[in-house]
Amino acid sequence: MASHFDFVDVVVTERDLVVTSSHQHACRLEPRESDLAWYCDLDDGTPTGESDPASFVRWVCPTLRAGRSSTRAEAPIVDVRRAGPQSDLGRLMKRLRQLAGRASGLPPGADLEGRFVYTDPAGILDAALRRRIESWPAAPHGDGVVRPAQLWSITITGEGLVVTSVSWWDSAPALDHQIALAVDIAHRLATPR
């Protein structure tokens, strides 16, 4: 009988990853060897006492934390969020526009491209990376319909560089896409320009 984590096993084998934690509805992947430490948490979104959470895949590189430390310089600002009135950023921008009486809905230094708002003053995300952010392989969604998986956000926090996608499952190509995209962005951030 097939497991609903079979798609994860395909990527683990192809990328030489290790499953370091696994439960009935979630697992964590890490590279066997990597110049930048990272992990990827997957949760199938099965309710466990919460109200119907969405499935998510969350890739984190703790080396690239926001803020300055005595041993490393602050990582450049990179922030990519879903655009639109229903996104967290869309609701925040609407409220800020109301408070400030401004017509523009974008924060300073941000630009809207496709479905996402990009804040990238250092130019880390070139046109090729933006195409990869915008275009994902197909994956089944929570409603069972197969359509392209998609990014939720890319941000640098106190936890590190975090690349999150939501509401898709059971697609080795989509998981591989997210990991490859995140690793490439992490290497660009870690490489001094």
C-alpha positions in Angstrom: 0.0 0.0 0.0 1.3 3.4 -1.0 2.1 6.1 1.6 1.0 9.7 1.2 4.7 10.5 1.7 5.9 8.5 -1.4 6.5 11.7 -3.3 8.9 12.8 -0.4 10.8 9.5 -0.8 11.4 10.2 -4.5 13.0 13.6 -3.7 15.0 12.2 -0.7 16.6 9.6 -3.0 17.2 12.0 -5.9 18.8 14.7 -3.7 20.6 12.5 -1.2 18.5 13.8 1.7 17.8 12.3 5.1 14.4 12.1 6.9 15.4 13.3 10.3 11.9 13.3 11.8 8.7 11.6 10.7 5.2 11.4 12.1 1.9 10.3 10.7 1.2 13.7 9.1 4.5 15.5 9.1 8.2 15.0 8.4 11.5 16.9 8.3 14.2 16.5 5.6 17.8 17.6 5.8 20.7 17.3 3.4 23.2 14.5 4.1 26.0 17.0 3.1 25.7 20.7 2.4 27.8 23.8 2.6 24.7 25.6 4.1 22.7 23.9 6.8 19.0 23.7 6.1 15.9 21.7 6.8 12.5 21.3 5.2 9.3 20.6 7.2 6.3 19.1 5.4 2.8 18.8 7.0 -0.1 17.3 5.1 -2.6 19.5 6.8 -4.6 16.8 8.5 -6.6 18.3 11.3 -5.2 17.4 14.7 -7.5 19.4 17.0 -7.1 22.6 14.9 -9.7 23.8 12.4 -8.7 22.3 9.1 -5.2 23.6 8.6 -3.6 23.8 5.1 -0.8 21.5 4.0 2.5 23.3 3.9 6.1 22.9 3.0 8.5 25.1 4.8 12.2 25.3 3.9 14.5 27.0 6.5 18.2 28.0 6.4 19.2 29.0 10.0 22.6 30.3 8.8 20.9 33.3 7.1 19.1 34.9 10.0 18.0 38.5 10.1 20.0 40.9 12.2 23.7 41.3 12.7 25.9 39.2 14.9 29.5 39.5 16.0 30.5 36.7 13.6 28.6 37.6 10.5 27.2 40.5 8.6 23.4 41.1 8.3 21.9 39.2 5.4 20.4 41.4 2.6 16.7 42.0 2.7 14.7 39.7 0.6 11.0 39.4 1.0 8.5 37.9 -1.5 4.8 37.7 -0.6 1.6 36.8 -2.4 -0.1 39.9 -3.6 -3.8 40.7 -3.5 -6.4 41.8 -1.0 -6.7 38.4 0.7 -3.0 38.0 1.4 -1.6 39.0 4.8 0.4 41.7 3.0 -2.6 42.9 1.1 -4.7 43.3 4.2 -1.8 45.1 6.0 -1.2 47.4 3.0 -4.9 48.3 2.8 -4.9 49.2 6.5 -1.7 51.3 6.2 -3.1 53.1 3.1 -6.2 53.9 5.1 -4.2 55.3 8.0 -1.8 57.2 5.8 -4.3 58.3 3.2 -1.9 57.1 0.4 -2.9 55.6 -2.9 0.1 53.3 -3.3 -0.2 49.8 -1.8 3.4 48.8 -1.9 6.0 49.3 0.8 9.1 51.4 -0.1 11.5 49.5 -2.3 8.9 46.9 -3.3 7.6 46.1 -6.7 4.6 44.1 -7.9 5.3 41.4 -10.5 2.7 38.7 -11.3 1.1 37.3 -8.2 3.9 38.5 -5.8 5.2 41.6 -4.2 9.0 41.6 -4.3 11.2 43.5 -1.9 14.8 43.0 -3.0 16.9 46.1 -2.8 20.2 44.2 -3.3 19.0 42.5 -6.5 19.4 38.9 -5.3 16.3 37.7 -7.2 17.2 38.1 -10.9 14.7 37.5 -13.8 15.5 33.8 -13.9 14.8 33.3 -10.2 11.6 35.4 -10.4 10.4 33.1 -13.3 11.1 30.1 -11.0 9.2 31.8 -8.2 6.2 32.4 -10.4 6.1 29.0 -12.3 5.8 25.7 -10.4 5.1 22.1 -11.4 1.6 20.7 -11.0 0.4 19.3 -7.7 -2.9 18.2 -6.1 -4.4 20.8 -3.8 -6.6 20.4 -0.7 -9.7 20.3 -2.9 -8.2 17.4 -5.0 -7.9 19.5 -8.1 -4.4 19.4 -9.8 -3.0 22.8 -10.7 0.5 24.4 -10.2 1.8 24.5 -6.7 2.8 27.9 -5.6 4.9 29.9 -3.2 3.4 31.5 -0.2 6.4 33.6 0.9 10.2 34.0 1.0 11.5 36.0 3.9 14.5 36.4 6.2 13.5 36.2 9.8 15.3 35.6 13.2 14.9 31.9 12.3 16.7 32.3 9.0 15.8 32.3 5.3 12.3 30.8 5.1 10.7 29.7 1.9 7.1 28.5 2.4 4.4 27.1 0.1 0.9 26.0 1.1 -2.2 24.1 0.0 -0.6 21.4 -2.2 0.6 17.9 -1.7 1.8 14.7 -3.4 4.1 16.2 -6.0 7.8 15.2 -6.1 8.4 17.8 -8.9 6.9 20.6 -6.8 8.9 19.6 -3.7 12.1 19.3 -5.7 11.3 22.8 -7.3 10.9 24.4 -3.8 14.1 22.9 -2.4 16.1 23.8 -5.5 14.7 27.4 -5.5 15.4 27.8 -1.8 19.0 26.4 -2.0 19.8 28.7 -5.0 18.4 31.8 -3.1 20.4 30.8 0.0 23.6 30.5 -1.9 23.1 34.0 -3.5 22.4 35.5 -0.1 25.5 33.7 1.4 27.8 34.8 -1.4 29.2 38.3 -0.9 28.6 40.5 -3.9 
